[in-house]
Amino acid sequence: MTSTPTPARRSKITPEREQEFYDAVLEQLREHGYEALTMEGIAARASCGKSTLYRQWRTKPQLVAAALRSGRRGTLAAVDTGSLAGDLREAARIAAGTSGRDTRLTQALGHAVLSDEALQSALREALVEPELAAFDAMVGRAVARGEIAADHPAVEFLPAQLMGVLRIRPVLEGRYADADYLIRFVEAVMLPSLGLAPDRPARPASDRPARPASDRPARPAAGRTP
C-alpha cells in the first residue's frame, strides 16, 4: 500500500523576521535583477537556511510576489470616497506613494515577467488581481450611483491608463510620477474619457508652480542630429 506524502508544514516565524526575508529579496532584486536572484543568495542575505524559505514560500516566484506585496504602502481595496472621480484621485495618490520603488522593482524584474509563467502567475495573484478587483468595485459603485453606464467603453481601460502612465513617465521624462502628476492625469484624461467632471475645481494653470528649467529634460530640435 502506497502512503500519501505529507505536505511540508510551515513553521511559524515572527512578522519582524518575515520582513527581514522580504527586505533581503527586494535588495537582491534591485542589485542583481530577477534572473540572478537565487534562494541561496536570499538565505545568505537573511542569515537563514535555504530550507526555511522553501517551507514558507515553496518557490522563488511566490517569495518574490510576497516580498513585492509587503512593500506596498496601501491598496486600492480600501478606497471609497463616494464618487468615482474621488476614488480615481485617491487611487492616484496611493499609486504615487510607491511610484519610485515599484517602478525600479518592475524594471528589475524585466523580461522575466513576460517569459517566466510561474512568476507572472504569482505576481498576478498577489498584486494585479486585487487591484483589478478594486477598480471593478469603484466602477460598480459608480454605476449604482448613476454616475456612468455599466457598458461605458472607457471603463475597461482605467487600470491600464493609471498604471501605464505610472510606469512610462520615468522613460519619457526621467522622473517618477508623483501624486500631483497622477492626479492631474486623472482630471485631464481619465475623467473626460468617462464623461465626468472633477468633483472639485481643477487648479488654473496660472496657480500651478512653474516647472524649473533645470528639471525639464533636454529635447533635440526637430530634424537635427547630434
C-alpha positions as a LaTeX table, in Angstrom:
\begin{tabular}{lrrr}
\hline
Residue & $x$ (\AA) & $y$ (\AA) & $z$ (\AA) \\
\hline
Met1 & 0.00 & 0.00 & 0.00 \\
Thr2 & 1.43 & 3.34 & $-1.05$ \\
Ser3 & 1.26 & 6.09 & 1.53 \\
Thr4 & 0.30 & 9.62 & 0.54 \\
Pro5 & 3.16 & 12.10 & 1.07 \\
Thr6 & 2.53 & 14.52 & 3.90 \\
Pro7 & 2.75 & 18.17 & 2.78 \\
Ala8 & 5.61 & 20.11 & 4.31 \\
Arg9 & 4.49 & 22.08 & 7.36 \\
Arg10 & 5.17 & 25.79 & 7.51 \\
Ser11 & 6.97 & 26.78 & 10.65 \\
Lys12 & 5.86 & 29.94 & 12.41 \\
Ile13 & 8.06 & 32.98 & 12.08 \\
Thr14 & 7.57 & 36.41 & 13.55 \\
Pro15 & 6.35 & 39.29 & 11.36 \\
Glu16 & 9.67 & 41.04 & 12.01 \\
Arg17 & 11.64 & 38.02 & 10.80 \\
Glu18 & 9.36 & 37.64 & 7.80 \\
Gln19 & 10.02 & 41.26 & 6.84 \\
Glu20 & 13.77 & 40.58 & 7.03 \\
Phe21 & 13.30 & 37.89 & 4.39 \\
Tyr22 & 11.29 & 40.27 & 2.21 \\
Asp23 & 13.90 & 43.01 & 2.59 \\
Ala24 & 16.59 & 40.57 & 1.51 \\
Val25 & 14.57 & 39.66 & $-1.59$ \\
Leu26 & 13.98 & 43.28 & $-2.58$ \\
Glu27 & 17.62 & 44.23 & $-2.03$ \\
Gln28 & 18.77 & 41.33 & $-4.21$ \\
Leu29 & 16.24 & 42.23 & $-6.89$ \\
Arg30 & 17.38 & 45.84 & $-7.08$ \\
Glu31 & 21.04 & 44.88 & $-7.12$ \\
His32 & 21.03 & 41.90 & $-9.47$ \\
Gly33 & 17.63 & 41.55 & $-11.20$ \\
Tyr34 & 15.30 & 38.59 & $-11.14$ \\
Glu35 & 17.32 & 36.18 & $-13.25$ \\
Ala36 & 20.32 & 36.37 & $-10.92$ \\
Leu37 & 18.18 & 36.13 & $-7.79$ \\
Thr38 & 18.56 & 32.79 & $-6.02$ \\
Met39 & 17.11 & 31.24 & $-2.90$ \\
Glu40 & 20.70 & 30.61 & $-1.77$ \\
Gly41 & 21.55 & 34.30 & $-2.11$ \\
Ile42 & 18.41 & 35.35 & $-0.24$ \\
Ala43 & 19.14 & 32.87 & 2.53 \\
Ala44 & 22.71 & 34.17 & 2.86 \\
Arg45 & 21.49 & 37.81 & 2.97 \\
Ala46 & 18.81 & 36.95 & 5.56 \\
Ser47 & 21.11 & 34.63 & 7.59 \\
Cys48 & 18.83 & 31.63 & 7.40 \\
Gly49 & 18.76 & 28.17 & 5.87 \\
Lys50 & 17.51 & 27.74 & 2.33 \\
Ser51 & 15.05 & 25.12 & 3.58 \\
Thr52 & 13.34 & 27.79 & 5.70 \\
Leu53 & 12.49 & 29.77 & 2.59 \\
Tyr54 & 11.18 & 26.73 & 0.73 \\
Arg55 & 8.98 & 25.72 & 3.68 \\
Gln56 & 7.40 & 29.16 & 3.81 \\
Trp57 & 7.06 & 30.08 & 0.12 \\
Arg58 & 7.71 & 26.90 & $-1.90$ \\
Thr59 & 9.14 & 28.70 & $-4.95$ \\
Lys60 & 11.17 & 31.76 & $-5.87$ \\
Pro61 & 8.26 & 33.41 & $-7.76$ \\
Gln62 & 5.96 & 33.05 & $-4.75$ \\
Leu63 & 8.58 & 34.56 & $-2.44$ \\
Val64 & 9.19 & 37.46 & $-4.83$ \\
Ala65 & 5.46 & 38.15 & $-5.14$ \\
Ala66 & 5.06 & 38.13 & $-1.35$ \\
Ala67 & 8.01 & 40.49 & $-0.94$ \\
Leu68 & 6.63 & 42.94 & $-3.50$ \\
Arg69 & 3.23 & 42.87 & $-1.82$ \\
Ser70 & 4.83 & 43.56 & 1.58 \\
Gly71 & 6.48 & 46.70 & 0.24 \\
Arg72 & 3.25 & 48.39 & $-0.78$ \\
Arg73 & 2.02 & 51.25 & 1.42 \\
Gly74 & $-1.65$ & 50.88 & 0.67 \\
Thr75 & $-4.03$ & 49.12 & $-1.63$ \\
Leu76 & $-6.92$ & 50.32 & $-3.69$ \\
Ala77 & $-9.33$ & 47.95 & $-1.93$ \\
Ala78 & $-9.97$ & 50.46 & 0.87 \\
Val79 & $-10.74$ & 53.37 & $-1.48$ \\
Asp80 & $-14.36$ & 54.59 & $-1.29$ \\
Thr81 & $-14.77$ & 58.38 & $-1.36$ \\
Gly82 & $-18.39$ & 58.49 & $-2.50$ \\
Ser83 & $-17.72$ & 59.39 & $-6.15$ \\
Leu84 & $-15.81$ & 57.81 & $-9.00$ \\
Ala85 & $-13.81$ & 61.00 & $-9.55$ \\
Gly86 & $-12.79$ & 60.97 & $-5.90$ \\
Asp87 & $-11.97$ & 57.26 & $-6.00$ \\
Leu88 & $-9.72$ & 57.65 & $-9.03$ \\
Arg89 & $-7.99$ & 60.62 & $-7.48$ \\
Glu90 & $-7.36$ & 58.67 & $-4.26$ \\
Ala91 & $-6.13$ & 55.69 & $-6.31$ \\
Ala92 & $-3.64$ & 58.07 & $-7.95$ \\
Arg93 & $-2.38$ & 59.22 & $-4.55$ \\
Ile94 & $-1.88$ & 55.63 & $-3.40$ \\
Ala95 & $-0.11$ & 54.67 & $-6.63$ \\
Ala96 & 2.19 & 57.70 & $-6.28$ \\
Gly97 & 3.15 & 56.60 & $-2.76$ \\
Thr98 & 5.18 & 53.68 & $-4.12$ \\
Ser99 & 5.89 & 55.04 & $-7.58$ \\
Gly100 & 9.67 & 55.08 & $-7.32$ \\
Arg101 & 10.10 & 51.77 & $-5.54$ \\
Asp102 & 7.53 & 49.92 & $-7.64$ \\
Thr103 & 8.94 & 51.22 & $-10.91$ \\
Arg104 & 12.51 & 50.29 & $-10.01$ \\
Leu105 & 11.42 & 46.81 & $-9.00$ \\
Thr106 & 9.35 & 46.37 & $-12.15$ \\
Gln107 & 12.41 & 47.30 & $-14.17$ \\
Ala108 & 14.47 & 44.83 & $-12.14$ \\
Leu109 & 12.03 & 42.04 & $-12.97$ \\
Gly110 & 12.49 & 42.95 & $-16.61$ \\
His111 & 11.95 & 40.26 & $-19.22$ \\
Ala112 & 11.26 & 37.60 & $-16.60$ \\
Val113 & 7.73 & 38.89 & $-16.04$ \\
Leu114 & 6.88 & 38.01 & $-19.64$ \\
Ser115 & 8.98 & 34.87 & $-20.06$ \\
Asp116 & 8.53 & 33.16 & $-16.67$ \\
Glu117 & 4.96 & 31.87 & $-16.38$ \\
Ala118 & 5.33 & 30.97 & $-12.71$ \\
Leu119 & 6.48 & 34.49 & $-11.83$ \\
Gln120 & 3.76 & 36.07 & $-13.95$ \\
Ser121 & 1.10 & 33.93 & $-12.26$ \\
Ala122 & 2.42 & 34.71 & $-8.77$ \\
Leu123 & 2.51 & 38.45 & $-9.44$ \\
Arg124 & $-0.97$ & 38.46 & $-10.93$ \\
Glu125 & $-2.35$ & 36.63 & $-7.91$ \\
Ala126 & $-0.53$ & 38.74 & $-5.32$ \\
Leu127 & $-0.58$ & 42.21 & $-6.90$ \\
Val128 & $-2.54$ & 42.57 & $-10.12$ \\
Glu129 & $-5.81$ & 40.76 & $-9.45$ \\
Pro130 & $-6.54$ & 42.57 & $-6.15$ \\
Glu131 & $-6.06$ & 45.95 & $-7.84$ \\
Leu132 & $-8.23$ & 45.00 & $-10.80$ \\
Ala133 & $-10.92$ & 43.87 & $-8.37$ \\
Ala134 & $-10.66$ & 47.25 & $-6.62$ \\
Phe135 & $-11.17$ & 49.07 & $-9.93$ \\
Asp136 & $-14.18$ & 46.86 & $-10.62$ \\
Ala137 & $-15.61$ & 47.78 & $-7.21$ \\
Met138 & $-15.12$ & 51.50 & $-7.89$ \\
Val139 & $-16.92$ & 51.20 & $-11.21$ \\
Gly140 & $-19.69$ & 49.07 & $-9.70$ \\
Arg141 & $-20.40$ & 51.72 & $-7.07$ \\
Ala142 & $-20.35$ & 54.45 & $-9.73$ \\
Val143 & $-22.86$ & 52.53 & $-11.85$ \\
Ala144 & $-25.11$ & 52.02 & $-8.82$ \\
Arg145 & $-24.99$ & 55.78 & $-8.10$ \\
Gly146 & $-25.88$ & 56.54 & $-11.72$ \\
Glu147 & $-22.57$ & 58.29 & $-12.47$ \\
Ile148 & $-21.73$ & 56.17 & $-15.52$ \\
Ala149 & $-23.33$ & 53.45 & $-17.61$ \\
Ala150 & $-22.30$ & 49.87 & $-16.90$ \\
Asp151 & $-21.25$ & 49.37 & $-20.53$ \\
His152 & $-19.25$ & 52.60 & $-20.87$ \\
Pro153 & $-16.45$ & 51.79 & $-23.35$ \\
Ala154 & $-13.76$ & 53.64 & $-21.37$ \\
Val155 & $-14.20$ & 51.54 & $-18.22$ \\
Glu156 & $-12.03$ & 48.62 & $-19.30$ \\
Phe157 & $-9.06$ & 50.93 & $-19.89$ \\
Leu158 & $-8.98$ & 52.59 & $-16.44$ \\
Pro159 & $-6.35$ & 50.29 & $-14.86$ \\
Ala160 & $-4.15$ & 50.42 & $-17.96$ \\
Gln161 & $-4.35$ & 54.21 & $-18.05$ \\
Leu162 & $-3.32$ & 54.78 & $-14.44$ \\
Met163 & $-0.74$ & 52.00 & $-14.21$ \\
Gly164 & 0.60 & 52.78 & $-17.68$ \\
Val165 & 1.32 & 56.46 & $-17.03$ \\
Leu166 & 2.89 & 55.48 & $-13.70$ \\
Arg167 & 5.43 & 53.28 & $-15.49$ \\
Ile168 & 6.05 & 55.40 & $-18.58$ \\
Arg169 & 6.86 & 58.79 & $-17.05$ \\
Pro170 & 10.38 & 57.76 & $-15.98$ \\
Val171 & 11.02 & 56.66 & $-19.56$ \\
Leu172 & 9.67 & 59.86 & $-21.13$ \\
Glu173 & 10.85 & 62.44 & $-18.62$ \\
Gly174 & 13.37 & 60.76 & $-16.35$ \\
Arg175 & 11.22 & 61.39 & $-13.26$ \\
Tyr176 & 8.81 & 59.26 & $-11.26$ \\
Ala177 & 5.09 & 60.02 & $-11.32$ \\
Asp178 & 4.25 & 61.86 & $-8.09$ \\
Ala179 & 0.78 & 62.50 & $-6.68$ \\
Asp180 & 0.36 & 65.89 & $-8.34$ \\
Tyr181 & 1.25 & 64.47 & $-11.75$ \\
Leu182 & $-1.07$ & 61.46 & $-11.42$ \\
Ile183 & $-3.99$ & 63.48 & $-10.09$ \\
Arg184 & $-3.64$ & 65.94 & $-12.98$ \\
Phe185 & $-3.64$ & 62.94 & $-15.32$ \\
Val186 & $-6.84$ & 61.64 & $-13.73$ \\
Glu187 & $-8.55$ & 65.01 & $-14.14$ \\
Ala188 & $-7.25$ & 65.79 & $-17.64$ \\
Val189 & $-7.52$ & 62.34 & $-19.23$ \\
Met190 & $-9.35$ & 59.67 & $-17.25$ \\
Leu191 & $-12.39$ & 61.64 & $-16.11$ \\
Pro192 & $-13.07$ & 63.22 & $-19.52$ \\
Ser193 & $-12.85$ & 59.77 & $-21.13$ \\
Leu194 & $-15.69$ & 58.72 & $-18.80$ \\
Gly195 & $-17.69$ & 61.87 & $-19.46$ \\
Leu196 & $-17.14$ & 63.04 & $-15.87$ \\
Ala197 & $-16.06$ & 66.38 & $-14.49$ \\
Pro198 & $-13.78$ & 66.56 & $-11.43$ \\
Asp199 & $-15.77$ & 66.77 & $-8.21$ \\
Arg200 & $-13.58$ & 69.66 & $-7.13$ \\
Pro201 & $-12.37$ & 72.66 & $-9.18$ \\
Ala202 & $-9.16$ & 71.98 & $-11.04$ \\
Arg203 & $-6.31$ & 74.40 & $-10.34$ \\
Pro204 & $-5.89$ & 77.04 & $-13.02$ \\
Ala205 & $-2.64$ & 76.70 & $-14.91$ \\
Ser206 & $-1.55$ & 80.11 & $-13.57$ \\
Asp207 & $-1.80$ & 78.77 & $-10.00$ \\
Arg208 & 0.47 & 75.80 & $-10.60$ \\
Pro209 & 4.12 & 76.17 & $-9.67$ \\
Ala210 & 6.32 & 76.67 & $-12.70$ \\
Arg211 & 8.48 & 73.72 & $-13.53$ \\
Pro212 & 12.13 & 74.73 & $-13.14$ \\
Ala213 & 14.04 & 74.84 & $-16.39$ \\
Ser214 & 16.72 & 72.61 & $-14.86$ \\
Asp215 & 14.05 & 69.97 & $-14.24$ \\
Arg216 & 12.98 & 69.79 & $-17.85$ \\
Pro217 & 14.73 & 67.12 & $-19.88$ \\
Ala218 & 16.55 & 68.47 & $-22.91$ \\
Arg219 & 14.96 & 67.52 & $-26.21$ \\
Pro220 & 16.81 & 67.63 & $-29.52$ \\
Ala221 & 15.44 & 70.07 & $-32.09$ \\
Ala222 & 13.32 & 68.52 & $-34.79$ \\
Gly223 & 15.36 & 67.36 & $-37.76$ \\
Arg224 & 18.68 & 67.99 & $-36.00$ \\
Thr225 & 21.04 & 65.09 & $-35.49$ \\
Pro226 & 23.56 & 65.10 & $-32.66$ \\
\hline
\end{tabular}
